[in-house]
Amino acid sequence: MSETVTVHKLNHEGREVWAYPGRVLRRTASSVTLEGKFDRDDVIVGGMPIRRGDRMVETFHRDRWYNVFTVYEGQSDRLRGWYCNITRPARIDSHDIYADDLALDLVVFPSGQWAVLDQEQCEALHLTDAERRNALDSLNELRSLAGSHLGPFRARTRGGTTT
């Protein structure tokens, strides 16, 4: 029997806006990687479609100000790209993951091109100077990794293993 957890997406004030289950693929001392299916209406985010039934491989970190979702097309399992949330470090326990979304997002395509989303929304949030600095530093780190096809942005195959 595989281990499942519940992901609690919270807004920047800590209020839950969405909760969903995920199957644990891997745990480390500082992160959890899950697999789940997108269970909402189809959307296009920064030019990348995300459709009901798409497979998501999601990594949440205790020590980083972001999480990364690798998005695979539901029927063919073809890599669509990556959706990155700038968040406070995740709170992870045995059955739940809590991630405080800071509105700022990065969409990365397999080509390495990327789009920053919701920068104005993030700027309007009431964050401390340190939180704002961590958010922007994390965005810059992700953009650098994406442009170099490093870290979470290496080509991926089924199950999230690096090719």
N, C-alpha and C positions, 0 to 999 in steps of 0.2 A: 504494500500500500504506500503510495507516494504522499509525502508531507505537503500540506497546503497551509497557506497563511492568508490573512486578509490585509489588503493594502488600504490604508485610510489616507486619501488625498485631502489635505487640509488647506484652507486659505492662509494668508500670512498672519492672521489673528488666531490661528489654531482651531478654527471651526471646520468641521467635516463638510465637504462638498460632494464626496463620492467615495464609495467603498466597494471593493470587488475582490474576488478570490484569485489566488495564483498558486501554481504548483512549483515547489522549490526544486530548482535544478542544482544549486550549489550554495553553500554557506562558507564564509571565511570569518576571521575574527572581526573584519571591518565592513563586510558587505553580504548581501543576499541577492542571488539571481533567480528570477522566477520565470515561468512561462504561463501565459494566459491567452485568452481570445478576446478581441475587441468586441464588446457587447452593447455598443451604442449605435445610434444612427450614423451613417456614412458622413465623413467630413473631409474637407481638403484643408490641410494645414501647411501654410507656407509653400503651396504648390504640390505637396505630397498627399495623395489620397490615403485615407485610413478608413477601411470599410468593415462593417459588421462581419465577424468571422476571421479577420486578419489575425495572424499569430504574432504575439508580442513576447519578446524576451527582454525582461526588465531587470536592471541592476540598480540597487539602492545601496548607498554608502553611509556609514556612521561618521566618516572622517572627510567627506567631500560635500561641497555645496551644490550638488547636482545629482540627478539620476538620468539614466540613459535607457531608452526603449528602442530595441531593434525591431523594426516592423517588417513582417513578411506577408506577402499576398496570400490570402486564405486558401485559394484553390491550387495555385501552382507552387506555393512556398518560395516564390522569387523574392529576393531582398528588395523592399521598397526604399528603405533608408532608415534614418535614426531620428527619433524625437527626443530632445533633451530638455528637461525641466531644470531651471535654476531654483534650488530649494535650500532650506536650512538642512544641515546633516540629518539623515533619517534616524528615527528612534526605532530600533529593531528589537523585538523580543521573540519568544518561541512561536507565537501564533499571530502576531500583528506587526505591521510596518506602518509608521506614521511619517508622512512627508509634508512639510509646510511649504507650499508653492509660493514663490515670490514673483509670479506672473511672467517673468522673463523666460523665453524659450528659444531654442536653436533647433532648426530642422537641417539635417545633413543628408545629402543624396549620395548614392554609391560613387558618383564621379568625384566626390570631395567638395563639391559646391555646397554652400550653406546659405541659410536665410535666418536672420534674427527677427523674432516676433515679440510683440507686446512690450517694447522698450518704454513707451510712454506710460503704460499701465504700471510697470515696475517703478518708474520714477515718481509716480503719484502715491505710492505706498508709504506709510509711516514706518520707516526702517531706521535703525541706528546707523551712524556713519560706518561702523565696523561691518554691519550686515550688508550695507550697500557696496562697500569695498570688496567684501568676500564674493558677493554676487557678480560684480563686474570682473573680478579676477578669474572666477570660474568660467564665465562666458568666454573670456580671452583664452583660457587654457583649452577649452573645448574647440574653439575656432582653430587654434594652432594644431591640435591633434587631428582635426578633420581635414585640414588642408594638406597634412602630411600622411594621411591614411594610417595613423597610429592609434594606440589605445583601443577604445571601443569601436573605432571606425575602420578597422581592418575588414577585408572581405569576410563574410560569414556564410556558413552553410547551416543546414538543419541542425537544431539543437544548440546553436550559438557557439560552435567550436570554430576556432580560427583556421582559415585555409592558407 
